[in-house]
Amino acid sequence: MDGFARPPAYPIQAQELFSDLRLQLEAEHGRGLGYRELGEFVGKSKSTAHYWFEVYDHPQVLGLMTLLERLSPARRHAFVDSLCRALPGIDCLRLGRAELSELFRKQAGMTIITGGNDGARTLAITSLGHHWRRLNWKDASPAGLDLHPPSKFVPVSGVKYLDPALGRAKLQLVIRPLLARLLTARARLVLLNNVWSLLPEAHDGLLRSSAHKHIVVAGANLQLQAKTGLHVITLAGSAGRATLRAS
């Protein structure tokens, strides 16, 4: 050590950045976050999350920070915001407090999200997944299938996202074994977006599984014949309030 500060001479280590970011996330969630959940957020294992937050020095992160600080605040904020995907808020479900409470207490049964357009239904089911996870963080992650690549929104941990450009026949081949595994997984919440019409032969199995799982199905013109525990969320227009109907 010769006493000289050499470029980039960033004042803190990357681990401190990760630690500060963890504190911000914990403030957002209103509780502490363990490495299992942090790993879920970044798509890594619990051990990798621990390594990132406690061991690795992340030179590339410091490099990114030193480049960002050379932008004006307005340009820097606009750049970062443009790269962050949307985290759908609970308002995407367009339900009142009592209806939301009823929905999130649900342990088993079927919930249909219909009405609106494809984008509105996708935001609604994604919002439900994120907020269910916040409330049930001690449980296994939700599971599910969604035919929307998450390029514009933050994906729900545990949900698999497929590109509809694969075509119906290829999607059916890919989805069939995945769906079979979903029904035997530990997840108590299963999210299915634009999948229902692809595998009509799986409907009976999904309905049976709804006896011990909460299965949420989003799509247009859905008609389900669940015997009990069926909720229907009907989205209105772009600004209209949704309705929740139980049967």
Order of alpha helices (4+ residues) and beta strands (2+ residues): alpha-alpha-alpha-alpha-alpha-alpha-beta-alpha-beta-beta-alpha-beta-alpha-beta-beta-beta
